[in-house]
Amino acid sequence: MKPHESRVIIERSDLEIKIAALNEFLWSKHSDTLGRTDRNLLLKQLTIMNQYESVLKARIRAFYR
């Protein structure tokens, strides 16, 4: 495996952890203290993080073609 491929795999792994943590926070009682604007921004951030993960997955699949 090439060095840049390893970095992409690590990046995706790190991103998965961040996505899981944000999901857990957003759907916990702790997020009840957020204002509407903050909650909406975090939801938008989560959406974009998921899209970014999809791009990384596609790049990883391409490594094995």
Phi, psi and omega per residue, in radians:
M1 nan 2.406 -3.126
K2 -1.346 2.681 -3.109
P3 -0.980 -0.722 -3.126
H4 -1.181 -0.535 3.097
E5 -1.167 -0.738 3.090
S6 -1.069 -0.709 3.135
R7 -1.113 -0.678 3.132
V8 -1.161 -0.712 3.126
I9 -1.123 -0.737 3.101
I10 -1.136 -0.727 3.131
E11 -1.054 -0.742 3.127
R12 -1.138 -0.737 3.125
S13 -1.060 -0.800 3.101
D14 -1.076 -0.716 -3.134
L15 -1.142 -0.693 3.111
E16 -1.031 -0.701 3.123
I17 -1.123 -0.752 3.141
K18 -1.164 -0.680 3.102
I19 -1.096 -0.794 -3.135
A20 -1.083 -0.739 -3.134
A21 -1.138 -0.746 3.140
L22 -1.161 -0.738 3.076
N23 -1.016 -0.830 -3.129
E24 -1.037 -0.775 3.131
F25 -1.124 -0.836 -3.062
L26 -1.070 -0.552 -3.085
W27 -1.773 0.242 3.078
S28 -1.745 2.941 3.108
K29 -1.191 -0.349 3.137
H30 -1.121 -0.493 -3.121
S31 -1.346 -0.153 3.120
D32 -1.101 -0.354 -3.120
T33 -1.422 -0.160 -3.131
L34 -1.284 2.556 2.984
G35 -1.349 2.918 -3.110
R36 -1.022 -0.765 -3.111
T37 -1.090 -0.833 -3.140
D38 -1.083 -0.768 -3.134
R39 -1.088 -0.771 3.135
N40 -1.102 -0.684 3.109
L41 -1.158 -0.692 3.103
L42 -1.170 -0.644 3.076
L43 -1.137 -0.698 3.088
K44 -1.126 -0.742 3.105
Q45 -1.043 -0.755 3.129
L46 -1.080 -0.727 3.108
T47 -1.052 -0.790 -3.120
I48 -1.191 -0.671 3.094
M49 -1.075 -0.712 3.108
N50 -1.138 -0.673 3.091
Q51 -1.128 -0.745 3.117
Y52 -1.079 -0.719 3.096
E53 -1.074 -0.674 3.111
S54 -1.074 -0.690 3.099
V55 -1.132 -0.779 3.126
L56 -1.092 -0.694 3.095
K57 -1.056 -0.761 3.134
A58 -1.105 -0.713 3.107
R59 -1.109 -0.724 3.140
I60 -1.136 -0.753 3.087
R61 -1.021 -0.676 -3.126
A62 -1.140 -0.484 3.114
F63 -1.085 -0.488 -3.021
Y64 -1.786 0.235 3.089
R65 -1.546 nan nan
